[in-house]
Amino acid sequence: MKFKVIDLFCGIGGFSYGFEMTKKFDVILGVDYWKIALDTFKKNHSKTQLYLQDITKIDDKFWDSYKNKTDVIIAGPPCQGFSMNGKRRKDDKRNILFEEIVKIAQIIQPKIIVIENVVGLLSMTTSDGRYIKDLIKEKFETLGYNVKYKVLNSADYGVPQQRKRVIFLISRKNIELNFPEPIYKPENYVTVGEALGNVNPNGDEYFEPTCDFQMIMKGRKDIQNHERRKSNDLVTERMSYIPQGGNWKNIPQNLGNGGGTYSNAYRRLDLTKPSVTIKHAAKAMIIHPTENRILTVRECARLQSFNDDFILTGNNSDQHQQLANAVPPLLGKAIAEEVYKGLINYAKDE
């Protein structure tokens, strides 16, 4: 039995990709307003209907055809308003986009809704002092759903990256839904070295896989989205002073800090540990563990757990941003397995 999923604020479909990896879900619709990301989604999810539109401008009637025909809504609304690295303005309109998810859920009446966002959401309040997390809980409970939330670390589920996100599990009253138990412990997290070990840093074909993670990622032989961007001489010299695990603080003062003010600026990844949170690698200056250059798009894709068959579209900067915005598929897969258990048990009781 396969269940039907709608992906809101879908981006390139990392969440969808994770659900589809289980072979237990069909993603029937993806909605986003960034065309370049939807182009990537379409290239990798050929059977999914896509709708390019600002979700706040979609007429309610559009959703009527999905009413009682959709089992799950997954959503990763824009997080910039909640990010601890942003301005965190209480009047940022992106902070209340969850209300669109509530409205759509009220029309479609899915059995389960899963929302993913940055941890900063938990401390964010509205202009009148109410916590966003409490509003989300209250709105969905008013519709008759149970709501719980928890911070999950992607590294616990096989993603070679320390990426913490708050996950809301929202389910009908008679559906028991649990958060996935960690699969990996810190002492055996997938490392940068394991993730990138067979991605040829200077060539265009993969080496043979040598570990489990590389086997999971295995696909096409030729490496796509692997443009090595050469920095100017000053930036390259700055990089040369940074050891694995180091950052802008390791750059000699006479060379300047390159604008670095936070710990992951000019961060050179450590082969023996998971990556730092993947952002736009060029803007954040995330440095290859052994090369004096920023990560390529394909290397970021590996660290996000997109397999080698997943191709990104748009220019190089767009591709980096698409990956920075995405839900790591292996995290999505772990959540999807628990959603499936809840739906199967619910179906048995029907």
N, C-alpha and C positions, 0 to 999 in steps of 0.2 A: 504494500500500500504506500503510495506517494501522496504527500500533502502539498498544498499550493501556497506559495509565498509571494507577497508584494514587498518590494524594497523601496522605501521612501528616502529621499536624499541619498540616492544609491551611489553617486560617484562612479568609480570604475567597477564597482561590484565586488569588493573584497568580502563583504558580509555574505552576499549571494554565493560567491565562489565557495566559501566555507560550507554553506548549507548544501550546495550541490555536490561537494566532495563526499558527503555521506551516502549519496545515491538514493536518498529517501525523500527528497523535496524537488518540486519543480517551481522555479521562480517565473511567475507568469507576467510580472510587470515591474519595471524599474522607472523611477521618476526622479529627475534632477533638472536644474536649469543651466548647468555648465555643459555646453555642447561637446567640447573636447573630451570631457570625462565620459559622456554618453557614447561617443565614438569608440572609445576604448572598451566600454561595457559591451557594445554591440559586437565588436571584433571577437570577444571572448565568451559571449552568451548569445549565440545566434538565434536561439529559439524564444528568447524573452522579448515581449512587447516593451517598447520604450516610449516615454512621453517627456519631451523637452518643454518644460514649463516651470515658472515660479509657482511653487506649491500653494502659495497664498492666493493665487489668481485662478486656480482650477475650480470650475463650477461644481457644486455639490452633485449635480446630475451625472457627472462623469463617473462617479464612484458607484452609482446604483447598479451597474452591470456586474460589479464584484460582490454585491451584498450576499452574504451567506454562501459564497463560493470561494472564499479565501480563508485558509486555516490560520495563517500567520502573517503578521506585519512585522518587518524588521526596519529599523530606522536609525540613522546616524546623523541627526541634524547638525548644522554648522556649529563648531565649538569655539570659534574665535572669541565670542563674547564672554566665555567662561574661562578661557585659558589664563593660567597664572602669569604667562609671558605677555599678555595683552593688557589693554586699558581697563577691562572689566567694568565697563560703564553699565550702570543699572538700567539705563534707558535704551540699551542696544536691542533693536527689534529682533535680532536673532535669538535672544534669550527666551522668547516666548513662542518659538516655532513649534515647541512640543504641543501647543494648543491645536495646531493643524493636525497633528497625529491623533489627538483626542477626537477632533471633529470627524476625521476619516474613519476612525475605529467605530464611532457611534453609528455611522452609515453602513459600513461593511460588516460590522459585528464579527470580527475574527475571534478565534478561540484563544489565541496568544499574541501578545505584542512584546517585542524585545527592542529596547532603546539603548544605544551605546553613546557615551560621551566622555569628555575629559573629566578627570577627578575634580577639577576646579568648580564644576557644576554644584558639588555638594556644599560648598561654602558661599555660593552666590545667592544674593537676595534681590527682590524686586525693589522698585523705588519706594514702596511703602513698608519695606523691612521684612517681607515674607520670604522664606527660603524657597527657591525654585523646586528643590527636591520634594518639599512638602506639597507644593501646588500640583506637581505631577501625580503624586500619590492620591491626593484628594480628588482630582478630576477623574482619574480612572476608577477609583472606588465608587464615585457617584454613578458611573456607568455599570457597576456591578462586577468589577474585576478585583482580584487580589493583586497587590503590588508589593514587591520587595526589590531591594537593590543591594549591590555589593561591588567592591572594587576588585577587579581581577587583573592579574599580571600575565601578559601574553607569554612570558618566558615559562610559566608553569604548564603551558600547553604545547610546548615544542617549538615556539617561535624564538629564533635566536636574537632576541631583543627584549630589553627591559622596557615594557610599554604598559603602564597601568591605566585602566579605563574603568569608569563606573558603568555597570550593566543593570538595567531595570528589567526584571522579569514580571510581566503583567499577564495574568491568566484568569479565565473564567473560574468562578467559585469552586466548581467541582473538578477542576484539573489540578493535580499535584505537580508542581514544577520546581526543580532543584537547580542550583548552580553546579556547574561541572567541578568535580574534585580535581585537584592538581595532578597532572600526569608525571611531571618532572619535579625534582627537588633542586634547590640551589647548587648542590654539589655535582649534579649531572645535567644542568641546563645545556642546551645546544649553544655552542660558542660561535663567535665570528669565524674562527679558524675552520670549524666544521662546515659552517654555512657557505663560506667563500672558497673553500679549499680546492674545488675543481672548476672554479670560474677563472679561466686563464686571464691574468691581469693585463696582459699585453697582446693577446691573440684573440681570435674570433671563433674558436671552437672549444667546447668543454673538455676537460680531462675526464677520465673515467671516474665514476663515483667511488669513494673509499669509506663512506659511513652511511648510516641509516638516513640521516636528513638529506644527504645528497641524492639518495635513491628515491626519496619521496618527491624531491624537486625535479627529478630526471624527466626530460622530454626531448625536444629537438636538439640536434647535435651542434648546430650553429648558434652562436650567442647573439641574441637580438637586444636592442636598446643598450648597447655597450660602448657608447662614444666616450673616449677618455678626454676630458677637458683639461687642457694645459693652462695653468695659471701664469700670471706674469712673473718675472724673475724675483721680485721682492716677496711676493706671496709664497712662491716655491721655496725661497730661502727660509722664510719663517717656518714653513712646514718641516724643513729638514732638522730643526732643533727640537721637535716635539717627539718624545718617546711614546710607545704604545701606552694608552691610558692617560696620556698627558693632554694639555690644552694650551690656550693662549698664554697662560702664566709662564710657560717654558720658553717663550720667545724672548730673546735678548732685548732689553729696553731700547737699544739704539735702532732696532728694526720696527718699533711700534707694535701695538697689540692687534692691529687689524680690526679695531672696533670691538674686540672681545670684551664682554663684561659679565657674561654668565658662564657657568662651569663647562657647558658643552660646546662653546665657541672654539673653533680650531681644535676640536677633539679628535685625536687619532685613536682609532678603535684598537682594542686589545684582543689579540687572537685567542686568548685563553678564557675570555668572558663573553657573555651576550653583549650585543650592541647597546648603545644608548638609544633613547627613543628616536626613531627616524622622523626627521622633519625634512624640509626642502634642503637637500644636502649641500647645494651650492650657496644658498643664503646663510645656512647655519654653519657652513664650513666643517662638514664631517669628513675626516681624512681617512684614506685607505690605511690599513694597518702596516703595510710595508712599502707602499709607493708614495711619493710626494705629490699627491693629487687628491681631489675630492672623489668620493665614491661615484661610480657610474650608476645610471638608472637601473641596470640589471643587478648590480650589487645591492642596491637598496631593495629591489624587488625580492631578492633572496632573503634579505634580513627581515622583510615583511612576510615571508613564507608564500609568495606567489611562485608557482612552479615555472619551469623554463619554457613552457608552451604559451604562457600568458604574455601577450604583446601589448605594449602601450603606444598610443598615438599622440600626435601633437608635437610641438618643438621640445627641445631638451628640458627647458625650464618648466614647461607645462607637465611633462612626464614626472619630474621630481615632485611637483606639487600634488599631482594625482596620488602618488604613493604616500606622501606625507599625510594626506587626508584619509587614507584607506584603513578599513578594519583588516587586520592580519587574517588571512583565510583560515589558518590553523586554530586561531581563537574562535572564529566563527563556527568552525566545524565542531569544536568541543561544546559550544553552546547549543548547536543544532542537534547534537546527539541527545542532550537532555530534553530539548523541546520535543523531539520524536518520542521519547519515552512517555512524556506527559500526554501526548496526543494518542498514542497507542493504548495506554491504560484508560484514557477517557473513552475511546472508541469501544473498548471491551465492555465498559459499564453502560453504554448507551442502550 
